[in-house]
Amino acid sequence: MLVGFIFALIAGSLVGLQNIFNSKVNERAGSWATTTLVLGLGFLASLLMGLIFEGKQMFYLHDMKPWYWMSGVIGVGVVTCIVQGIKRLGPTIAVSIALISQLVFALWWDSMGFLGLDKVPFTFKHLLGVLVIVAGIVVFKLGGGKESQEESRVIQNGLKHLGGN
């Protein structure tokens, strides 16, 4: 469990770092060039590392369901959307919203047993955990100085739009 925790921490820090890099590339190259560059270099790095560590074994896909191949296409959406979100909202708000969305959907998919996941019963503790994290992000973003006031306005306008007011 500790190793999994460490890997998850590393993944989170790498995602944050990648978002910063992607945002900077997007300033110079545009959204589709950024996505192509990020995923193309990622493909080359993955291929090289896979060949080094697994050799030919990495090409044996052991009865994988064909729709799981869509993961790469989903990656295009991930990179494109987070780059656009950062461009329009700034890194902290965009990543915060992405993390909340990721957590909510992961909980939903786990609770429903989607995509072959073991079904995990949805409990009040799960809901409370998500709400505490959302509240923490809102408090973090809405408290503070002048910059936070502008971000608050952006969030409030977004919430009004979602609520139809």
N, C-alpha and C positions, 0 to 999 in steps of 0.2 A: 504494500500500500504506500509506503514512503517513497519508493521509486516512482510510482505513478503520480504522486503528488509533486515530486521534483520535476518530472517531465511536463506536467500540466503548467507549473510555474514558468518553466523555460519556454513552453509554447506561447503562453500569454505575453511574455516579454518579447519574444520574436515577432509575434503578430503586431504588437505595438510598434516595434522598430520597423517592421516591413511597411506599416501604414505611413510612417513618416517618410521613408524612402519613396514609396509610391506617390505620395503627395508631391514631393519635390520633383520627381520625374515628370509628373503630370503638368507641372508648371511650365515645363520646357517642351514636352512632346505631345501633349493631348491625351485624352482618355484611352482611345483604342491603341495608340502606340504604347502607352504605359502598360495596358493589359497584355499586349503581345510580348513586350519586353519581359515583364514579370513572369508570365507563364512560360514563355519560351526558354528563358534562362533557368527557370525552375525545372522544366522538362530535361534540359541538358544536364543540370546538376544531379537530378534524380536518376537519370540514366547512368551517368558515370558512377555515382555512389552505389547504385544497385548492382552494376557489373562488378565493381570492386568487392563488395561484401557478399553478394549472392551468386554472381556468375549467371550461368544459363538458367538456374533455378527461378530467377525472377520472372521468367516468361511463362512458367507453368501456372495457370490461373485456376486450377482445381475446381471445376464446376461452378464458376462464378456466374451469377444471374446477369443477363445482358444489360438490364437497366442500371446496374451499378457502374457501368462504364460512363454514365452521365455525370459522374463526379467531376470530371474535367470541365464539362460545360457549366456545371454549377460554379466551379472556380472562376470562370469568366465573369459570371454575375457577381460573385463576391468581390473580386478585385475592382470591377467597374463601379459597382454601387458604393463601396467604401471610399474609393477615390473621389467620386462625385459628392458623397456626403461630407467628407473632410473639406473639400473645396468650398462647399456652401455653408457649413456649420462650424468648421474648425475641428481639430483632431479630438479634443476631449469630449465634446458633445456627440460627435459622430460615432466615436468608438464606444461611448457609454450607451447610446441607443442601440448600436449593433450588439453589444454584450447583453443588454436586457432582452433584446429580441432572440438572441441565441439561447439564453437561459429559458425563456418562456417556451420557445419551440422545442427545445430538448426535453423539457418537462412534459410537454404535451405528447410528443412522440413516444417517450418512455411510458407515459400513462396509458396510451392507446395501444402500445405494442406495435407501432408502425415499422415497416421495412425489416421485419424479422427480429426486432428487439424484444428482449424479455419484457413482458408487461409488468410495470411497477405500479402498484395501486397509488392513486392520487390521494394525498392526505392534506389536512389543514396545515400540518407542519411544512409541507412543500410550498403551499400557497403563501404562508407566512414568511418563509425564507426568501421567496422571490420578491414579495412586497417590501421586506426589510432592505434588500439589495437595491431595489428601485428607489426607495425612500432615501437611502444613503447617497445614491448618485444625484438625486434631485437636491438634497441638502448641500452636497458638495458643489454643485453647479450654481445654485441660486443664492448662496450666501457669499458675500464679498463685495468687492468694489465696483467701479465703473464698468469694467469688462464683463463682470457677472450680470450687471443690469441689462446689457445688450443681449447676452445669452438668454436671460430670463424672458425678455421680450420675444425672442425667437421661439423659445419653448412654449410660451403662453399662446402665441399666434398659431403654432402648430397644434396645440391642444384644442383651441377654439375651432380650428378647421376640422379636426377629427370629430369634435362634438356637434358640428353642424351649426354652431352659434355665429 
